[in-house]
Amino acid sequence: MEDPTQPAVTTLDVRGLSCPLPVLKANKALRALDAGALLEVWATDPAALKDFPVFAEETGHRLEEVRQAGGHHVFLLRKRAA
């Protein structure tokens, strides 16, 4: 059962795409979400490990988690408040 106090997580699969596409697609996806929403990004590009922290810092979104799962990187971003 979903917790109504927790925002839903939107998943974006950018596995197989190279820099700068993972960050560009994440940026587009975040624009469509409400403030405070969570975006989980699956990426295989090694550059994403550097790109997503910089992206979060520059845009004000919060990078809540970075982990490995099933041969890809998982980035959990929380959209900044308006």
PDB file of N, CA, C and O in Angstrom, chain B, residues numbered from 101:
ATOM      1  N   MET B 101       0.839  -1.191   0.000  1.00  0.00           N
ATOM      2  CA  MET B 101       0.000   0.000   0.000  1.00  0.00           C
ATOM      3  C   MET B 101       0.878   1.245   0.000  1.00  0.00           C
ATOM      4  O   MET B 101       1.841   1.332   0.761  1.00  0.00           O
ATOM      5  N   GLU B 102       0.544   2.202  -0.851  1.00  0.00           N
ATOM      6  CA  GLU B 102       1.337   3.434  -0.953  1.00  0.00           C
ATOM      7  C   GLU B 102       1.054   4.353   0.220  1.00  0.00           C
ATOM      8  O   GLU B 102      -0.069   4.423   0.719  1.00  0.00           O
ATOM      9  N   ASP B 103       2.088   5.053   0.652  1.00  0.00           N
ATOM     10  CA  ASP B 103       1.964   6.028   1.718  1.00  0.00           C
ATOM     11  C   ASP B 103       1.589   7.367   1.082  1.00  0.00           C
ATOM     12  O   ASP B 103       2.392   7.940   0.346  1.00  0.00           O
ATOM     13  N   PRO B 104       0.367   7.883   1.357  1.00  0.00           N
ATOM     14  CA  PRO B 104      -0.059   9.135   0.714  1.00  0.00           C
ATOM     15  C   PRO B 104       0.753  10.355   1.139  1.00  0.00           C
ATOM     16  O   PRO B 104       0.679  11.402   0.496  1.00  0.00           O
ATOM     17  N   THR B 105       1.534  10.227   2.225  1.00  0.00           N
ATOM     18  CA  THR B 105       2.358  11.358   2.655  1.00  0.00           C
ATOM     19  C   THR B 105       3.682  11.413   1.903  1.00  0.00           C
ATOM     20  O   THR B 105       4.392  12.416   1.966  1.00  0.00           O
ATOM     21  N   GLN B 106       4.019  10.332   1.186  1.00  0.00           N
ATOM     22  CA  GLN B 106       5.259  10.284   0.421  1.00  0.00           C
ATOM     23  C   GLN B 106       4.958  10.513  -1.059  1.00  0.00           C
ATOM     24  O   GLN B 106       4.023   9.922  -1.599  1.00  0.00           O
ATOM     25  N   PRO B 107       5.747  11.369  -1.721  1.00  0.00           N
ATOM     26  CA  PRO B 107       5.501  11.584  -3.144  1.00  0.00           C
ATOM     27  C   PRO B 107       5.805  10.324  -3.949  1.00  0.00           C
ATOM     28  O   PRO B 107       6.678   9.535  -3.589  1.00  0.00           O
ATOM     29  N   ALA B 108       5.080  10.155  -5.025  1.00  0.00           N
ATOM     30  CA  ALA B 108       5.335   9.024  -5.920  1.00  0.00           C
ATOM     31  C   ALA B 108       6.702   9.210  -6.572  1.00  0.00           C
ATOM     32  O   ALA B 108       7.175  10.333  -6.743  1.00  0.00           O
ATOM     33  N   VAL B 109       7.316   8.111  -6.927  1.00  0.00           N
ATOM     34  CA  VAL B 109       8.613   8.151  -7.601  1.00  0.00           C
ATOM     35  C   VAL B 109       8.390   7.888  -9.087  1.00  0.00           C
ATOM     36  O   VAL B 109       7.789   6.884  -9.469  1.00  0.00           O
ATOM     37  N   THR B 110       8.877   8.796  -9.911  1.00  0.00           N
ATOM     38  CA  THR B 110       8.854   8.622 -11.361  1.00  0.00           C
ATOM     39  C   THR B 110      10.190   8.050 -11.774  1.00  0.00           C
ATOM     40  O   THR B 110      11.232   8.529 -11.329  1.00  0.00           O
ATOM     41  N   THR B 111      10.179   7.034 -12.618  1.00  0.00           N
ATOM     42  CA  THR B 111      11.415   6.407 -13.070  1.00  0.00           C
ATOM     43  C   THR B 111      11.711   6.809 -14.508  1.00  0.00           C
ATOM     44  O   THR B 111      10.833   6.789 -15.371  1.00  0.00           O
ATOM     45  N   LEU B 112      12.963   7.172 -14.747  1.00  0.00           N
ATOM     46  CA  LEU B 112      13.432   7.538 -16.080  1.00  0.00           C
ATOM     47  C   LEU B 112      14.578   6.600 -16.444  1.00  0.00           C
ATOM     48  O   LEU B 112      15.603   6.578 -15.764  1.00  0.00           O
ATOM     49  N   ASP B 113      14.409   5.836 -17.500  1.00  0.00           N
ATOM     50  CA  ASP B 113      15.418   4.875 -17.946  1.00  0.00           C
ATOM     51  C   ASP B 113      16.206   5.484 -19.113  1.00  0.00           C
ATOM     52  O   ASP B 113      15.700   5.602 -20.229  1.00  0.00           O
ATOM     53  N   VAL B 114      17.448   5.863 -18.828  1.00  0.00           N
ATOM     54  CA  VAL B 114      18.318   6.421 -19.863  1.00  0.00           C
ATOM     55  C   VAL B 114      19.535   5.517 -20.085  1.00  0.00           C
ATOM     56  O   VAL B 114      20.579   5.968 -20.555  1.00  0.00           O
ATOM     57  N   ARG B 115      19.383   4.253 -19.743  1.00  0.00           N
ATOM     58  CA  ARG B 115      20.471   3.295 -19.954  1.00  0.00           C
ATOM     59  C   ARG B 115      20.787   3.228 -21.444  1.00  0.00           C
ATOM     60  O   ARG B 115      19.894   3.193 -22.291  1.00  0.00           O
ATOM     61  N   GLY B 116      22.091   3.212 -21.738  1.00  0.00           N
ATOM     62  CA  GLY B 116      22.547   3.153 -23.119  1.00  0.00           C
ATOM     63  C   GLY B 116      22.787   4.513 -23.745  1.00  0.00           C
ATOM     64  O   GLY B 116      23.379   4.598 -24.821  1.00  0.00           O
ATOM     65  N   LEU B 117      22.344   5.569 -23.100  1.00  0.00           N
ATOM     66  CA  LEU B 117      22.561   6.919 -23.627  1.00  0.00           C
ATOM     67  C   LEU B 117      23.844   7.501 -23.046  1.00  0.00           C
ATOM     68  O   LEU B 117      24.212   7.220 -21.905  1.00  0.00           O
ATOM     69  N   SER B 118      24.515   8.315 -23.853  1.00  0.00           N
ATOM     70  CA  SER B 118      25.777   8.924 -23.443  1.00  0.00           C
ATOM     71  C   SER B 118      25.581  10.397 -23.125  1.00  0.00           C
ATOM     72  O   SER B 118      24.606  11.023 -23.541  1.00  0.00           O
ATOM     73  N   CYS B 119      26.537  10.931 -22.377  1.00  0.00           N
ATOM     74  CA  CYS B 119      26.575  12.340 -22.003  1.00  0.00           C
ATOM     75  C   CYS B 119      26.435  13.197 -23.259  1.00  0.00           C
ATOM     76  O   CYS B 119      27.084  12.916 -24.266  1.00  0.00           O
ATOM     77  N   PRO B 120      25.617  14.214 -23.220  1.00  0.00           N
ATOM     78  CA  PRO B 120      24.879  14.795 -22.103  1.00  0.00           C
ATOM     79  C   PRO B 120      23.425  14.333 -22.012  1.00  0.00           C
ATOM     80  O   PRO B 120      22.665  14.881 -21.214  1.00  0.00           O
ATOM     81  N   LEU B 121      23.022  13.353 -22.797  1.00  0.00           N
ATOM     82  CA  LEU B 121      21.605  12.977 -22.868  1.00  0.00           C
ATOM     83  C   LEU B 121      20.981  12.556 -21.539  1.00  0.00           C
ATOM     84  O   LEU B 121      19.846  12.958 -21.283  1.00  0.00           O
ATOM     85  N   PRO B 122      21.638  11.774 -20.671  1.00  0.00           N
ATOM     86  CA  PRO B 122      20.979  11.411 -19.418  1.00  0.00           C
ATOM     87  C   PRO B 122      20.552  12.629 -18.583  1.00  0.00           C
ATOM     88  O   PRO B 122      19.437  12.674 -18.064  1.00  0.00           O
ATOM     89  N   VAL B 123      21.442  13.602 -18.464  1.00  0.00           N
ATOM     90  CA  VAL B 123      21.111  14.794 -17.682  1.00  0.00           C
ATOM     91  C   VAL B 123      20.053  15.640 -18.392  1.00  0.00           C
ATOM     92  O   VAL B 123      19.151  16.169 -17.741  1.00  0.00           O
ATOM     93  N   LEU B 124      20.149  15.774 -19.700  1.00  0.00           N
ATOM     94  CA  LEU B 124      19.157  16.563 -20.436  1.00  0.00           C
ATOM     95  C   LEU B 124      17.763  15.953 -20.304  1.00  0.00           C
ATOM     96  O   LEU B 124      16.786  16.676 -20.114  1.00  0.00           O
ATOM     97  N   LYS B 125      17.668  14.635 -20.405  1.00  0.00           N
ATOM     98  CA  LYS B 125      16.370  13.976 -20.277  1.00  0.00           C
ATOM     99  C   LYS B 125      15.855  14.056 -18.839  1.00  0.00           C
ATOM    100  O   LYS B 125      14.651  14.191 -18.624  1.00  0.00           O
ATOM    101  N   ALA B 126      16.747  13.974 -17.858  1.00  0.00           N
ATOM    102  CA  ALA B 126      16.341  14.123 -16.463  1.00  0.00           C
ATOM    103  C   ALA B 126      15.819  15.533 -16.205  1.00  0.00           C
ATOM    104  O   ALA B 126      14.819  15.712 -15.509  1.00  0.00           O
ATOM    105  N   ASN B 127      16.489  16.520 -16.760  1.00  0.00           N
ATOM    106  CA  ASN B 127      16.049  17.902 -16.602  1.00  0.00           C
ATOM    107  C   ASN B 127      14.647  18.088 -17.173  1.00  0.00           C
ATOM    108  O   ASN B 127      13.799  18.730 -16.552  1.00  0.00           O
ATOM    109  N   LYS B 128      14.408  17.532 -18.343  1.00  0.00           N
ATOM    110  CA  LYS B 128      13.086  17.628 -18.967  1.00  0.00           C
ATOM    111  C   LYS B 128      12.024  16.925 -18.105  1.00  0.00           C
ATOM    112  O   LYS B 128      10.925  17.446 -17.914  1.00  0.00           O
ATOM    113  N   ALA B 129      12.364  15.755 -17.597  1.00  0.00           N
ATOM    114  CA  ALA B 129      11.422  15.011 -16.759  1.00  0.00           C
ATOM    115  C   ALA B 129      11.114  15.770 -15.471  1.00  0.00           C
ATOM    116  O   ALA B 129       9.965  15.800 -15.030  1.00  0.00           O
ATOM    117  N   LEU B 130      12.126  16.379 -14.868  1.00  0.00           N
ATOM    118  CA  LEU B 130      11.907  17.133 -13.635  1.00  0.00           C
ATOM    119  C   LEU B 130      11.008  18.335 -13.864  1.00  0.00           C
ATOM    120  O   LEU B 130      10.216  18.683 -12.988  1.00  0.00           O
ATOM    121  N   ARG B 131      11.113  18.976 -15.017  1.00  0.00           N
ATOM    122  CA  ARG B 131      10.259  20.132 -15.314  1.00  0.00           C
ATOM    123  C   ARG B 131       8.785  19.768 -15.300  1.00  0.00           C
ATOM    124  O   ARG B 131       7.938  20.609 -14.998  1.00  0.00           O
ATOM    125  N   ALA B 132       8.474  18.514 -15.626  1.00  0.00           N
ATOM    126  CA  ALA B 132       7.077  18.076 -15.677  1.00  0.00           C
ATOM    127  C   ALA B 132       6.542  17.653 -14.308  1.00  0.00           C
ATOM    128  O   ALA B 132       5.346  17.393 -14.171  1.00  0.00           O
ATOM    129  N   LEU B 133       7.405  17.579 -13.296  1.00  0.00           N
ATOM    130  CA  LEU B 133       6.995  17.117 -11.974  1.00  0.00           C
ATOM    131  C   LEU B 133       6.711  18.287 -11.039  1.00  0.00           C
ATOM    132  O   LEU B 133       7.183  19.403 -11.252  1.00  0.00           O
ATOM    133  N   ASP B 134       5.935  18.008 -10.005  1.00  0.00           N
ATOM    134  CA  ASP B 134       5.648  18.999  -8.970  1.00  0.00           C
ATOM    135  C   ASP B 134       6.863  19.161  -8.055  1.00  0.00           C
ATOM    136  O   ASP B 134       7.700  18.264  -7.955  1.00  0.00           O
ATOM    137  N   ALA B 135       6.949  20.301  -7.398  1.00  0.00           N
ATOM    138  CA  ALA B 135       8.018  20.545  -6.428  1.00  0.00           C
ATOM    139  C   ALA B 135       7.983  19.461  -5.363  1.00  0.00           C
ATOM    140  O   ALA B 135       6.915  19.091  -4.874  1.00  0.00           O
ATOM    141  N   GLY B 136       9.159  18.955  -5.006  1.00  0.00           N
ATOM    142  CA  GLY B 136       9.262  17.919  -3.991  1.00  0.00           C
ATOM    143  C   GLY B 136       9.123  16.504  -4.523  1.00  0.00           C
ATOM    144  O   GLY B 136       9.355  15.542  -3.791  1.00  0.00           O
ATOM    145  N   ALA B 137       8.747  16.364  -5.792  1.00  0.00           N
ATOM    146  CA  ALA B 137       8.584  15.030  -6.387  1.00  0.00           C
ATOM    147  C   ALA B 137       9.938  14.358  -6.545  1.00  0.00           C
ATOM    148  O   ALA B 137      10.976  15.017  -6.606  1.00  0.00           O
ATOM    149  N   LEU B 138       9.904  13.034  -6.610  1.00  0.00           N
ATOM    150  CA  LEU B 138      11.125  12.246  -6.758  1.00  0.00           C
ATOM    151  C   LEU B 138      11.245  11.687  -8.162  1.00  0.00           C
ATOM    152  O   LEU B 138      10.276  11.191  -8.736  1.00  0.00           O
ATOM    153  N   LEU B 139      12.448  11.776  -8.706  1.00  0.00           N
ATOM    154  CA  LEU B 139      12.765  11.190 -10.008  1.00  0.00           C
ATOM    155  C   LEU B 139      13.908  10.216  -9.810  1.00  0.00           C
ATOM    156  O   LEU B 139      14.979  10.589  -9.331  1.00  0.00           O
ATOM    157  N   GLU B 140      13.678   8.964 -10.181  1.00  0.00           N
ATOM    158  CA  GLU B 140      14.711   7.942 -10.138  1.00  0.00           C
ATOM    159  C   GLU B 140      15.221   7.747 -11.559  1.00  0.00           C
ATOM    160  O   GLU B 140      14.454   7.425 -12.466  1.00  0.00           O
ATOM    161  N   VAL B 141      16.515   7.944 -11.744  1.00  0.00           N
ATOM    162  CA  VAL B 141      17.124   7.846 -13.073  1.00  0.00           C
ATOM    163  C   VAL B 141      18.034   6.634 -13.110  1.00  0.00           C
ATOM    164  O   VAL B 141      18.889   6.452 -12.243  1.00  0.00           O
ATOM    165  N   TRP B 142      17.836   5.795 -14.141  1.00  0.00           N
ATOM    166  CA  TRP B 142      18.702   4.632 -14.371  1.00  0.00           C
ATOM    167  C   TRP B 142      19.624   4.974 -15.530  1.00  0.00           C
ATOM    168  O   TRP B 142      19.154   5.292 -16.622  1.00  0.00           O
ATOM    169  N   ALA B 143      20.929   4.913 -15.307  1.00  0.00           N
ATOM    170  CA  ALA B 143      21.893   5.295 -16.339  1.00  0.00           C
ATOM    171  C   ALA B 143      23.066   4.322 -16.358  1.00  0.00           C
ATOM    172  O   ALA B 143      23.443   3.763 -15.328  1.00  0.00           O
ATOM    173  N   THR B 144      23.632   4.129 -17.539  1.00  0.00           N
ATOM    174  CA  THR B 144      24.819   3.287 -17.684  1.00  0.00           C
ATOM    175  C   THR B 144      26.060   4.091 -18.047  1.00  0.00           C
ATOM    176  O   THR B 144      27.170   3.562 -17.984  1.00  0.00           O
ATOM    177  N   ASP B 145      25.900   5.342 -18.420  1.00  0.00           N
ATOM    178  CA  ASP B 145      27.033   6.181 -18.815  1.00  0.00           C
ATOM    179  C   ASP B 145      27.923   6.454 -17.594  1.00  0.00           C
ATOM    180  O   ASP B 145      27.441   7.001 -16.602  1.00  0.00           O
ATOM    181  N   PRO B 146      29.210   6.085 -17.647  1.00  0.00           N
ATOM    182  CA  PRO B 146      30.100   6.341 -16.508  1.00  0.00           C
ATOM    183  C   PRO B 146      30.191   7.825 -16.137  1.00  0.00           C
ATOM    184  O   PRO B 146      30.402   8.161 -14.972  1.00  0.00           O
ATOM    185  N   ALA B 147      30.034   8.700 -17.111  1.00  0.00           N
ATOM    186  CA  ALA B 147      30.096  10.142 -16.845  1.00  0.00           C
ATOM    187  C   ALA B 147      28.948  10.611 -15.961  1.00  0.00           C
ATOM    188  O   ALA B 147      29.037  11.671 -15.342  1.00  0.00           O
ATOM    189  N   ALA B 148      27.876   9.835 -15.895  1.00  0.00           N
ATOM    190  CA  ALA B 148      26.727  10.223 -15.075  1.00  0.00           C
ATOM    191  C   ALA B 148      27.103  10.351 -13.604  1.00  0.00           C
ATOM    192  O   ALA B 148      26.492  11.132 -12.875  1.00  0.00           O
ATOM    193  N   LEU B 149      28.101   9.594 -13.162  1.00  0.00           N
ATOM    194  CA  LEU B 149      28.526   9.684 -11.764  1.00  0.00           C
ATOM    195  C   LEU B 149      29.064  11.061 -11.413  1.00  0.00           C
ATOM    196  O   LEU B 149      28.978  11.482 -10.259  1.00  0.00           O
ATOM    197  N   LYS B 150      29.608  11.758 -12.375  1.00  0.00           N
ATOM    198  CA  LYS B 150      30.063  13.139 -12.168  1.00  0.00           C
ATOM    199  C   LYS B 150      28.969  14.127 -12.542  1.00  0.00           C
ATOM    200  O   LYS B 150      28.783  15.143 -11.872  1.00  0.00           O
ATOM    201  N   ASP B 151      28.244  13.825 -13.621  1.00  0.00           N
ATOM    202  CA  ASP B 151      27.273  14.769 -14.174  1.00  0.00           C
ATOM    203  C   ASP B 151      26.089  15.046 -13.250  1.00  0.00           C
ATOM    204  O   ASP B 151      25.680  16.197 -13.103  1.00  0.00           O
ATOM    205  N   PHE B 152      25.532  14.002 -12.625  1.00  0.00           N
ATOM    206  CA  PHE B 152      24.327  14.221 -11.823  1.00  0.00           C
ATOM    207  C   PHE B 152      24.579  15.041 -10.559  1.00  0.00           C
ATOM    208  O   PHE B 152      23.756  15.900 -10.241  1.00  0.00           O
ATOM    209  N   PRO B 153      25.671  14.824  -9.821  1.00  0.00           N
ATOM    210  CA  PRO B 153      25.925  15.714  -8.686  1.00  0.00           C
ATOM    211  C   PRO B 153      26.090  17.180  -9.099  1.00  0.00           C
ATOM    212  O   PRO B 153      25.596  18.080  -8.421  1.00  0.00           O
ATOM    213  N   VAL B 154      26.784  17.411 -10.209  1.00  0.00           N
ATOM    214  CA  VAL B 154      26.962  18.789 -10.698  1.00  0.00           C
ATOM    215  C   VAL B 154      25.620  19.364 -11.133  1.00  0.00           C
ATOM    216  O   VAL B 154      25.301  20.509 -10.813  1.00  0.00           O
ATOM    217  N   PHE B 155      24.839  18.579 -11.856  1.00  0.00           N
ATOM    218  CA  PHE B 155      23.510  19.016 -12.296  1.00  0.00           C
ATOM    219  C   PHE B 155      22.652  19.414 -11.098  1.00  0.00           C
ATOM    220  O   PHE B 155      22.014  20.466 -11.111  1.00  0.00           O
ATOM    221  N   ALA B 156      22.636  18.575 -10.065  1.00  0.00           N
ATOM    222  CA  ALA B 156      21.818  18.862  -8.886  1.00  0.00           C
ATOM    223  C   ALA B 156      22.279  20.155  -8.210  1.00  0.00           C
ATOM    224  O   ALA B 156      21.460  20.991  -7.829  1.00  0.00           O
ATOM    225  N   GLU B 157      23.580  20.307  -8.069  1.00  0.00           N
ATOM    226  CA  GLU B 157      24.111  21.510  -7.428  1.00  0.00           C
ATOM    227  C   GLU B 157      23.770  22.768  -8.224  1.00  0.00           C
ATOM    228  O   GLU B 157      23.406  23.791  -7.644  1.00  0.00           O
ATOM    229  N   GLU B 158      23.886  22.696  -9.529  1.00  0.00           N
ATOM    230  CA  GLU B 158      23.652  23.875 -10.370  1.00  0.00           C
ATOM    231  C   GLU B 158      22.175  24.241 -10.485  1.00  0.00           C
ATOM    232  O   GLU B 158      21.846  25.410 -10.686  1.00  0.00           O
ATOM    233  N   THR B 159      21.283  23.262 -10.361  1.00  0.00           N
ATOM    234  CA  THR B 159      19.862  23.531 -10.565  1.00  0.00           C
ATOM    235  C   THR B 159      19.067  23.662  -9.269  1.00  0.00           C
ATOM    236  O   THR B 159      17.922  24.114  -9.287  1.00  0.00           O
ATOM    237  N   GLY B 160      19.664  23.271  -8.149  1.00  0.00           N
ATOM    238  CA  GLY B 160      18.967  23.363  -6.872  1.00  0.00           C
ATOM    239  C   GLY B 160      18.140  22.134  -6.523  1.00  0.00           C
ATOM    240  O   GLY B 160      17.496  22.100  -5.475  1.00  0.00           O
ATOM    241  N   HIS B 161      18.150  21.130  -7.383  1.00  0.00           N
ATOM    242  CA  HIS B 161      17.494  19.870  -7.044  1.00  0.00           C
ATOM    243  C   HIS B 161      18.389  19.137  -6.054  1.00  0.00           C
ATOM    244  O   HIS B 161      19.591  19.395  -5.985  1.00  0.00           O
ATOM    245  N   ARG B 162      17.798  18.218  -5.287  1.00  0.00           N
ATOM    246  CA  ARG B 162      18.586  17.495  -4.291  1.00  0.00           C
ATOM    247  C   ARG B 162      18.838  16.065  -4.761  1.00  0.00           C
ATOM    248  O   ARG B 162      17.904  15.323  -5.065  1.00  0.00           O
ATOM    249  N   LEU B 163      20.110  15.696  -4.816  1.00  0.00           N
ATOM    250  CA  LEU B 163      20.491  14.331  -5.152  1.00  0.00           C
ATOM    251  C   LEU B 163      20.451  13.546  -3.848  1.00  0.00           C
ATOM    252  O   LEU B 163      21.346  13.671  -3.012  1.00  0.00           O
ATOM    253  N   GLU B 164      19.412  12.737  -3.679  1.00  0.00           N
ATOM    254  CA  GLU B 164      19.191  12.046  -2.414  1.00  0.00           C
ATOM    255  C   GLU B 164      19.929  10.723  -2.304  1.00  0.00           C
ATOM    256  O   GLU B 164      20.250  10.271  -1.205  1.00  0.00           O
ATOM    257  N   GLU B 165      20.198  10.105  -3.448  1.00  0.00           N
ATOM    258  CA  GLU B 165      20.823   8.788  -3.397  1.00  0.00           C
ATOM    259  C   GLU B 165      21.512   8.490  -4.716  1.00  0.00           C
ATOM    260  O   GLU B 165      21.038   8.870  -5.787  1.00  0.00           O
ATOM    261  N   VAL B 166      22.646   7.799  -4.615  1.00  0.00           N
ATOM    262  CA  VAL B 166      23.353   7.256  -5.777  1.00  0.00           C
ATOM    263  C   VAL B 166      23.717   5.831  -5.398  1.00  0.00           C
ATOM    264  O   VAL B 166      24.330   5.597  -4.356  1.00  0.00           O
ATOM    265  N   ARG B 167      23.339   4.878  -6.245  1.00  0.00           N
ATOM    266  CA  ARG B 167      23.675   3.485  -5.956  1.00  0.00           C
ATOM    267  C   ARG B 167      23.825   2.700  -7.255  1.00  0.00           C
ATOM    268  O   ARG B 167      23.449   3.168  -8.330  1.00  0.00           O
ATOM    269  N   GLN B 168      24.377   1.507  -7.133  1.00  0.00           N
ATOM    270  CA  GLN B 168      24.496   0.573  -8.244  1.00  0.00           C
ATOM    271  C   GLN B 168      23.363  -0.448  -8.117  1.00  0.00           C
ATOM    272  O   GLN B 168      23.030  -0.882  -7.014  1.00  0.00           O
ATOM    273  N   ALA B 169      22.785  -0.820  -9.238  1.00  0.00           N
ATOM    274  CA  ALA B 169      21.729  -1.834  -9.231  1.00  0.00           C
ATOM    275  C   ALA B 169      21.683  -2.501 -10.593  1.00  0.00           C
ATOM    276  O   ALA B 169      21.487  -1.834 -11.608  1.00  0.00           O
ATOM    277  N   GLY B 170      21.859  -3.787 -10.619  1.00  0.00           N
ATOM    278  CA  GLY B 170      21.703  -4.526 -11.867  1.00  0.00           C
ATOM    279  C   GLY B 170      22.558  -4.053 -13.016  1.00  0.00           C
ATOM    280  O   GLY B 170      22.112  -4.082 -14.163  1.00  0.00           O
ATOM    281  N   GLY B 171      23.773  -3.617 -12.745  1.00  0.00           N
ATOM    282  CA  GLY B 171      24.671  -3.197 -13.808  1.00  0.00           C
ATOM    283  C   GLY B 171      24.488  -1.769 -14.277  1.00  0.00           C
ATOM    284  O   GLY B 171      25.067  -1.370 -15.286  1.00  0.00           O
ATOM    285  N   HIS B 172      23.693  -0.996 -13.563  1.00  0.00           N
ATOM    286  CA  HIS B 172      23.537   0.415 -13.924  1.00  0.00           C
ATOM    287  C   HIS B 172      23.568   1.282 -12.664  1.00  0.00           C
ATOM    288  O   HIS B 172      23.481   0.778 -11.544  1.00  0.00           O
ATOM    289  N   HIS B 173      23.691   2.573 -12.867  1.00  0.00           N
ATOM    290  CA  HIS B 173      23.674   3.541 -11.776  1.00  0.00           C
ATOM    291  C   HIS B 173      22.235   3.980 -11.562  1.00  0.00           C
ATOM    292  O   HIS B 173      21.457   4.088 -12.510  1.00  0.00           O
ATOM    293  N   VAL B 174      21.893   4.231 -10.303  1.00  0.00           N
ATOM    294  CA  VAL B 174      20.569   4.753  -9.963  1.00  0.00           C
ATOM    295  C   VAL B 174      20.781   6.065  -9.217  1.00  0.00           C
ATOM    296  O   VAL B 174      21.506   6.124  -8.224  1.00  0.00           O
ATOM    297  N   PHE B 175      20.135   7.111  -9.714  1.00  0.00           N
ATOM    298  CA  PHE B 175      20.201   8.434  -9.099  1.00  0.00           C
ATOM    299  C   PHE B 175      18.793   8.807  -8.665  1.00  0.00           C
ATOM    300  O   PHE B 175      17.858   8.740  -9.463  1.00  0.00           O
ATOM    301  N   LEU B 176      18.637   9.197  -7.416  1.00  0.00           N
ATOM    302  CA  LEU B 176      17.342   9.628  -6.914  1.00  0.00           C
ATOM    303  C   LEU B 176      17.409  11.134  -6.682  1.00  0.00           C
ATOM    304  O   LEU B 176      18.138  11.612  -5.813  1.00  0.00           O
ATOM    305  N   LEU B 177      16.642  11.862  -7.468  1.00  0.00           N
ATOM    306  CA  LEU B 177      16.625  13.325  -7.404  1.00  0.00           C
ATOM    307  C   LEU B 177      15.285  13.808  -6.856  1.00  0.00           C
ATOM    308  O   LEU B 177      14.229  13.300  -7.234  1.00  0.00           O
ATOM    309  N   ARG B 178      15.339  14.788  -5.966  1.00  0.00           N
ATOM    310  CA  ARG B 178      14.111  15.433  -5.467  1.00  0.00           C
ATOM    311  C   ARG B 178      14.046  16.827  -6.101  1.00  0.00           C
ATOM    312  O   ARG B 178      14.980  17.622  -5.989  1.00  0.00           O
ATOM    313  N   LYS B 179      12.930  17.098  -6.763  1.00  0.00           N
ATOM    314  CA  LYS B 179      12.765  18.397  -7.424  1.00  0.00           C
ATOM    315  C   LYS B 179      12.726  19.509  -6.378  1.00  0.00           C
ATOM    316  O   LYS B 179      12.074  19.396  -5.340  1.00  0.00           O
ATOM    317  N   ARG B 180      13.431  20.560  -6.682  1.00  0.00           N
ATOM    318  CA  ARG B 180      13.508  21.697  -5.758  1.00  0.00           C
ATOM    319  C   ARG B 180      12.136  22.331  -5.576  1.00  0.00           C
ATOM    320  O   ARG B 180      11.254  22.218  -6.427  1.00  0.00           O
ATOM    321  N   ALA B 181      11.987  22.992  -4.456  1.00  0.00           N
ATOM    322  CA  ALA B 181      10.745  23.736  -4.213  1.00  0.00           C
ATOM    323  C   ALA B 181      10.699  24.921  -5.158  1.00  0.00           C
ATOM    324  O   ALA B 181      11.732  25.478  -5.528  1.00  0.00           O
ATOM    325  N   ALA B 182       9.521  25.289  -5.532  1.00  0.00           N
ATOM    326  CA  ALA B 182       9.341  26.389  -6.488  1.00  0.00           C
ATOM    327  C   ALA B 182       9.863  27.700  -5.958  1.00  0.00           C
ATOM    328  O   ALA B 182       9.784  28.719  -6.644  1.00  0.00           O
TER     329      ALA B 182
END
